Amino acid sequence: MHECVWTFPDVQEALEYYRDHLDFRVTDLQKGFGVYMRASVAFEHHNIFLADAHAGMPNFDGTLRFHHCNFELEDIDEVMVAKNYLDRKGWKNNGWGLGRHRLTSAAFLYTDTVAFLGGEMEYGADCDCVDDSWKPRVWDGPFGTAIFMHELPVWMQDYPNWDVTFARDDQLRYLPADPSRSPSRPRKRGYKHDKGTESTRSRRRRWRPGNRHRPAPAGHRRRSGGA
């Protein structure tokens, strides 16, 4: 098992408990959605996502509850083999189909097991790995969710708001969605690789010590877009 997601009525309270009592680290923050945290000895991007129970997402009902767990597979081929196996057994995905999270770089496939397990089951692969030199980032909610989804849900139909920055020290907390956020036309902005660095893989997972991928400066042109 790679990580679990729970919905919390008070994300900030949960963050402080995991940070102060369990020594978890903040990896990234997703405005209006929640906070990604990892255990002190872990190198996975996150081991738990503290989701805002009041966010307008499927199976978010304002209460403390299990939402889904992620089982990490070797690569995207294994994800699709698992999907075919579940198809043959009569299990359906949650309607999104195959996708890739922008925030973690991980491929995903969610299976609708709410009636059976009380939450969804996710197969994933190729998630980012980090260490303690990692600098947390602040993401717009929908923008951080996915680069692409095979079937876009209603709340992803608008063009993404290309918004990601490094977090200041005073932002390492739950951050609500921007009240003025409105759908925008896609802008050709993205990340710029540091010169002289090479991408390395361990078990086909991307290792990102110290955030090699940085938010692009104004005017930087992105080669490709996404969901």
C-alpha positions as CSV (number, residue, x, y, z in Angstrom):
1,M,0.0,0.0,0.0
2,H,1.4,3.4,-1.0
3,E,-0.9,5.9,0.7
4,C,-4.3,6.5,2.1
5,V,-6.7,9.4,1.9
6,W,-9.1,10.5,4.6
7,T,-11.5,13.4,4.6
8,F,-11.3,15.7,7.7
9,P,-13.8,18.4,8.7
10,D,-10.8,20.4,10.1
11,V,-7.7,19.8,7.9
12,Q,-5.5,22.2,9.9
13,E,-6.2,20.3,13.1
14,A,-5.3,17.0,11.4
15,L,-2.1,18.6,9.9
16,E,-0.9,19.8,13.3
17,Y,-1.5,16.3,14.8
18,Y,0.4,14.5,12.1
19,R,3.2,17.1,12.2
20,D,3.6,17.6,16.0
21,H,2.8,14.1,17.3
22,L,3.8,11.7,14.4
23,D,6.6,13.7,12.9
24,F,5.1,13.8,9.4
25,R,6.4,16.4,6.8
26,V,4.3,18.6,4.5
27,T,5.1,17.7,0.9
28,D,2.6,19.8,-1.1
29,L,-0.5,21.8,-0.5
30,Q,-3.6,21.9,-2.8
31,K,-5.7,25.0,-2.3
32,G,-9.3,24.1,-1.3
33,F,-8.5,20.4,-1.4
34,G,-6.1,19.5,1.3
35,V,-2.5,18.7,2.4
36,Y,-0.1,16.0,1.3
37,M,2.2,14.6,4.0
38,R,4.8,11.9,4.4
39,A,6.4,10.0,7.3
40,S,9.8,11.2,8.5
41,V,11.6,8.2,7.1
42,A,9.6,7.9,3.9
43,F,10.7,8.9,0.4
44,E,7.3,8.6,-1.3
45,H,5.7,11.9,-2.2
46,H,3.1,11.3,0.4
47,N,1.8,8.6,2.7
48,I,-1.4,10.4,3.6
49,F,-3.6,13.1,2.0
50,L,-5.6,15.1,4.5
51,A,-8.6,16.0,2.3
52,D,-11.0,18.8,3.1
53,A,-14.3,17.0,3.9
54,H,-16.2,20.1,2.7
55,A,-14.7,20.1,-0.8
56,G,-17.2,19.5,-3.5
57,M,-15.8,16.1,-4.6
58,P,-17.3,12.6,-5.0
59,N,-17.8,10.9,-1.6
60,F,-16.9,14.0,0.4
61,D,-19.8,14.5,2.9
62,G,-18.3,16.9,5.5
63,T,-17.4,14.1,7.9
64,L,-14.3,12.3,9.0
65,R,-14.2,9.2,6.8
66,F,-12.0,6.9,4.8
67,H,-11.9,8.0,1.1
68,H,-9.5,5.7,-0.7
69,C,-6.2,3.8,-0.6
70,N,-3.5,3.5,-3.2
71,F,-1.8,0.3,-4.2
72,E,1.4,1.0,-6.1
73,L,2.3,-1.1,-9.1
74,E,5.5,-1.3,-11.2
75,D,4.4,0.7,-14.2
76,I,1.4,1.8,-16.3
77,D,1.3,-1.6,-18.0
78,E,0.6,-3.3,-14.6
79,V,-2.1,-0.7,-14.0
80,M,-3.9,-1.6,-17.2
81,V,-3.4,-5.4,-16.5
82,A,-5.0,-4.8,-13.1
83,K,-7.9,-2.9,-14.8
84,N,-8.5,-5.8,-17.2
85,Y,-8.5,-8.2,-14.3
86,L,-11.1,-6.1,-12.4
87,D,-13.2,-5.7,-15.6
88,R,-13.4,-9.5,-15.9
89,K,-14.4,-9.7,-12.3
90,G,-17.2,-7.2,-12.7
91,W,-15.6,-4.2,-10.9
92,K,-16.0,-0.8,-12.5
93,N,-13.7,2.2,-12.3
94,N,-15.0,5.4,-10.8
95,G,-15.8,7.0,-14.2
96,W,-12.4,8.8,-14.7
97,G,-10.6,6.0,-16.3
98,L,-6.8,6.1,-16.6
99,G,-5.2,9.4,-15.8
100,R,-2.0,11.0,-14.5
101,H,-1.8,13.4,-11.5
102,R,0.1,16.6,-12.2
103,L,0.9,17.1,-8.6
104,T,2.7,13.8,-8.0
105,S,3.4,12.7,-11.7
106,A,1.7,9.4,-10.8
107,A,-0.6,7.4,-13.2
108,F,-3.9,6.4,-11.6
109,L,-6.9,4.3,-11.9
110,Y,-9.7,4.4,-9.3
111,T,-12.0,1.5,-8.8
112,D,-15.6,2.0,-7.4
113,T,-15.5,-0.1,-4.2
114,V,-17.4,2.4,-2.0
115,A,-20.2,-0.1,-1.3
116,F,-17.8,-2.9,-0.5
117,L,-14.9,-1.1,1.3
118,G,-16.5,2.2,2.3
119,G,-14.1,4.0,-0.1
120,E,-12.4,3.7,-3.4
121,M,-9.3,1.6,-4.3
122,E,-6.7,3.2,-6.5
123,Y,-4.0,1.6,-8.6
124,G,-1.0,3.8,-9.2
125,A,2.5,3.9,-10.7
126,D,5.4,6.2,-11.3
127,C,4.8,8.5,-8.3
128,D,7.5,11.1,-7.5
129,C,10.0,10.4,-4.7
130,V,11.4,13.1,-2.5
131,D,13.8,13.7,0.4
132,D,14.1,16.3,3.1
133,S,15.6,18.8,0.7
134,W,12.2,19.0,-1.0
135,K,10.5,22.4,-0.9
136,P,6.7,22.2,-0.6
137,R,4.6,23.8,-3.3
138,V,1.2,25.4,-3.4
139,W,-1.1,24.2,-6.2
140,D,-4.5,25.3,-7.5
141,G,-6.9,22.5,-6.8
142,P,-8.1,21.3,-10.2
143,F,-4.7,22.1,-11.8
144,G,-2.8,19.9,-9.4
145,T,-5.3,17.0,-9.8
146,A,-4.4,15.8,-13.3
147,I,-2.4,16.3,-16.4
148,F,-5.1,14.2,-18.2
149,M,-8.0,11.9,-17.4
150,H,-9.5,9.5,-19.9
151,E,-13.0,10.7,-19.0
152,L,-13.2,14.3,-17.6
153,P,-15.6,14.7,-14.7
154,V,-17.8,17.8,-14.6
155,W,-15.6,19.7,-12.2
156,M,-12.6,19.3,-14.6
157,Q,-14.4,20.5,-17.7
158,D,-13.1,24.1,-17.5
159,Y,-9.6,25.0,-18.6
160,P,-7.1,24.6,-15.8
161,N,-5.9,27.6,-13.9
162,W,-2.1,27.3,-14.3
163,D,-1.2,28.1,-10.7
164,V,1.7,26.6,-8.8
165,T,4.3,28.3,-6.6
166,F,6.8,27.3,-3.9
167,A,5.2,27.6,-0.4
168,R,6.4,30.3,2.0
169,D,6.9,29.2,5.6
170,D,3.6,30.9,6.6
171,Q,1.8,28.8,3.9
172,L,2.6,25.4,5.4
173,R,-1.0,25.0,6.5
174,Y,-4.3,24.2,5.0
175,L,-5.1,26.8,2.3
176,P,-8.6,27.5,1.1
177,A,-9.4,27.9,-2.6
178,D,-8.9,31.3,-4.0
179,P,-12.3,33.1,-3.8
180,S,-11.7,34.9,-7.0
181,R,-10.7,31.8,-9.0
182,S,-12.3,31.6,-12.4
183,P,-11.7,29.3,-15.4
184,S,-9.1,30.7,-17.7
185,R,-7.8,29.9,-21.1
186,P,-4.7,27.6,-21.0
187,R,-1.5,29.5,-20.9
188,K,1.7,28.0,-22.1
189,R,3.5,28.0,-18.8
190,G,5.0,25.1,-16.9
191,Y,8.3,24.0,-15.5
192,K,11.8,24.6,-16.4
193,H,14.5,22.0,-15.8
194,D,17.7,23.1,-14.0
195,K,20.7,23.0,-16.3
196,G,23.1,20.1,-15.8
197,T,20.6,17.8,-14.1
198,E,19.6,14.4,-15.5
199,S,16.4,12.5,-14.8
200,T,17.1,9.3,-12.8
201,R,14.7,6.5,-12.1
202,S,14.5,3.9,-9.4
203,R,11.9,1.2,-10.1
204,R,10.6,3.5,-12.8
205,R,9.7,6.2,-10.2
206,R,10.9,9.8,-10.5
207,W,13.3,10.9,-7.9
208,R,13.1,14.6,-7.1
209,P,15.6,15.7,-4.5
210,G,15.4,19.5,-4.0
211,N,12.7,20.1,-6.6
212,R,14.6,19.9,-9.9
213,H,11.3,21.0,-11.6
214,R,10.6,24.6,-10.7
215,P,7.7,26.8,-11.5
216,A,8.5,28.6,-14.7
217,P,9.3,32.3,-14.7
218,A,7.0,34.7,-16.4
219,G,7.1,34.4,-20.1
220,H,8.4,30.8,-20.2
221,R,6.6,28.8,-22.9
222,R,5.4,25.4,-22.1
223,R,5.7,22.7,-24.8
224,S,2.5,20.9,-24.1
225,G,-0.7,21.4,-22.1
226,G,-2.9,19.0,-20.3
227,A,-6.2,18.5,-18.6
